[in-house]
Amino acid sequence: MGLMDFFKSPPTISTTDVKELLDEKGQEGVNLIDVRQPGEYEKHHLAGARLIPLGELQSRLDEIDTSKPTVIY
């Protein structure tokens, strides 16, 4: 990864594409990572999503199964 990679926007996916991905792979076949705060997560989150608050994401990347597609929201 080069310095300029830090200034690129991450790829995005539409909600329709996320639904299709979940329909195709199932909840167990996709990493759904909710990066909001615990209170927001507790109020509502996608079924099967894991909470990793944004401020913790960098230090917890090793918890994400890299063999599956990952959707971070």
C-alpha positions as protocol buffer text, in pm:
chain_id: "A"
residue {
  index: 1
  type: MET
  ca { x: 0 y: 0 z: 0 }
}
residue {
  index: 2
  type: GLY
  ca { x: 139 y: 335 z: -100 }
}
residue {
  index: 3
  type: LEU
  ca { x: 91 y: 674 z: 61 }
}
residue {
  index: 4
  type: MET
  ca { x: -170 y: 782 z: -196 }
}
residue {
  index: 5
  type: ASP
  ca { x: -387 y: 478 z: -110 }
}
residue {
  index: 6
  type: PHE
  ca { x: -477 y: 653 z: 216 }
}
residue {
  index: 7
  type: PHE
  ca { x: -643 y: 933 z: 18 }
}
residue {
  index: 8
  type: LYS
  ca { x: -863 y: 714 z: -201 }
}
residue {
  index: 9
  type: SER
  ca { x: -1230 y: 664 z: -124 }
}
residue {
  index: 10
  type: PRO
  ca { x: -1320 y: 307 z: -32 }
}
residue {
  index: 11
  type: PRO
  ca { x: -1536 y: 116 z: -278 }
}
residue {
  index: 12
  type: THR
  ca { x: -1908 y: 149 z: -217 }
}
residue {
  index: 13
  type: ILE
  ca { x: -2198 y: -89 z: -269 }
}
residue {
  index: 14
  type: SER
  ca { x: -2567 y: -11 z: -292 }
}
residue {
  index: 15
  type: THR
  ca { x: -2822 y: -151 z: -51 }
}
residue {
  index: 16
  type: THR
  ca { x: -2967 y: -351 z: -339 }
}
residue {
  index: 17
  type: ASP
  ca { x: -2626 y: -505 z: -406 }
}
residue {
  index: 18
  type: VAL
  ca { x: -2583 y: -587 z: -35 }
}
residue {
  index: 19
  type: LYS
  ca { x: -2921 y: -762 z: -34 }
}
residue {
  index: 20
  type: GLU
  ca { x: -2825 y: -961 z: -344 }
}
residue {
  index: 21
  type: LEU
  ca { x: -2491 y: -1054 z: -186 }
}
residue {
  index: 22
  type: LEU
  ca { x: -2667 y: -1173 z: 130 }
}
residue {
  index: 23
  type: ASP
  ca { x: -2925 y: -1365 z: -74 }
}
residue {
  index: 24
  type: GLU
  ca { x: -2644 y: -1532 z: -269 }
}
residue {
  index: 25
  type: LYS
  ca { x: -2398 y: -1604 z: 15 }
}
residue {
  index: 26
  type: GLY
  ca { x: -2626 y: -1611 z: 321 }
}
residue {
  index: 27
  type: GLN
  ca { x: -2548 y: -1437 z: 649 }
}
residue {
  index: 28
  type: GLU
  ca { x: -2272 y: -1685 z: 729 }
}
residue {
  index: 29
  type: GLY
  ca { x: -2103 y: -1618 z: 395 }
}
residue {
  index: 30
  type: VAL
  ca { x: -2057 y: -1243 z: 442 }
}
residue {
  index: 31
  type: ASN
  ca { x: -1887 y: -1034 z: 710 }
}
residue {
  index: 32
  type: LEU
  ca { x: -2132 y: -761 z: 810 }
}
residue {
  index: 33
  type: ILE
  ca { x: -1947 y: -509 z: 1024 }
}
residue {
  index: 34
  type: ASP
  ca { x: -2143 y: -232 z: 1196 }
}
residue {
  index: 35
  type: VAL
  ca { x: -1903 y: 50 z: 1287 }
}
residue {
  index: 36
  type: ARG
  ca { x: -2149 y: 267 z: 1477 }
}
residue {
  index: 37
  type: GLN
  ca { x: -2150 y: 315 z: 1853 }
}
residue {
  index: 38
  type: PRO
  ca { x: -2293 y: 42 z: 2082 }
}
residue {
  index: 39
  type: GLY
  ca { x: -2611 y: 237 z: 2158 }
}
residue {
  index: 40
  type: GLU
  ca { x: -2687 y: 278 z: 1789 }
}
residue {
  index: 41
  type: TYR
  ca { x: -2612 y: -89 z: 1724 }
}
residue {
  index: 42
  type: GLU
  ca { x: -2844 y: -196 z: 2008 }
}
residue {
  index: 43
  type: LYS
  ca { x: -3131 y: 11 z: 1870 }
}
residue {
  index: 44
  type: HIS
  ca { x: -3108 y: -148 z: 1524 }
}
residue {
  index: 45
  type: HIS
  ca { x: -2861 y: -344 z: 1316 }
}
residue {
  index: 46
  type: LEU
  ca { x: -2866 y: -586 z: 1027 }
}
residue {
  index: 47
  type: ALA
  ca { x: -2924 y: -947 z: 1126 }
}
residue {
  index: 48
  type: GLY
  ca { x: -2589 y: -1122 z: 1158 }
}
residue {
  index: 49
  type: ALA
  ca { x: -2389 y: -800 z: 1187 }
}
residue {
  index: 50
  type: ARG
  ca { x: -2097 y: -771 z: 1427 }
}
residue {
  index: 51
  type: LEU
  ca { x: -2029 y: -453 z: 1618 }
}
residue {
  index: 52
  type: ILE
  ca { x: -1679 y: -313 z: 1578 }
}
residue {
  index: 53
  type: PRO
  ca { x: -1697 y: 62 z: 1649 }
}
residue {
  index: 54
  type: LEU
  ca { x: -1511 y: 269 z: 1391 }
}
residue {
  index: 55
  type: GLY
  ca { x: -1252 y: 384 z: 1645 }
}
residue {
  index: 56
  type: GLU
  ca { x: -1162 y: 19 z: 1712 }
}
residue {
  index: 57
  type: LEU
  ca { x: -1170 y: -107 z: 1355 }
}
residue {
  index: 58
  type: GLN
  ca { x: -799 y: -70 z: 1277 }
}
residue {
  index: 59
  type: SER
  ca { x: -692 y: -261 z: 1589 }
}
residue {
  index: 60
  type: ARG
  ca { x: -952 y: -536 z: 1537 }
}
residue {
  index: 61
  type: LEU
  ca { x: -902 y: -613 z: 1167 }
}
residue {
  index: 62
  type: ASP
  ca { x: -762 y: -954 z: 1260 }
}
residue {
  index: 63
  type: GLU
  ca { x: -1113 y: -1051 z: 1381 }
}
residue {
  index: 64
  type: ILE
  ca { x: -1253 y: -1029 z: 1027 }
}
residue {
  index: 65
  type: ASP
  ca { x: -1250 y: -1346 z: 816 }
}
residue {
  index: 66
  type: THR
  ca { x: -1069 y: -1239 z: 499 }
}
residue {
  index: 67
  type: SER
  ca { x: -1197 y: -1541 z: 305 }
}
residue {
  index: 68
  type: LYS
  ca { x: -1547 y: -1384 z: 293 }
}
residue {
  index: 69
  type: PRO
  ca { x: -1670 y: -1062 z: 134 }
}
residue {
  index: 70
  type: THR
  ca { x: -1694 y: -781 z: 391 }
}
residue {
  index: 71
  type: VAL
  ca { x: -1956 y: -508 z: 411 }
}
residue {
  index: 72
  type: ILE
  ca { x: -1879 y: -230 z: 657 }
}
residue {
  index: 73
  type: TYR
  ca { x: -2154 y: 14 z: 741 }
}
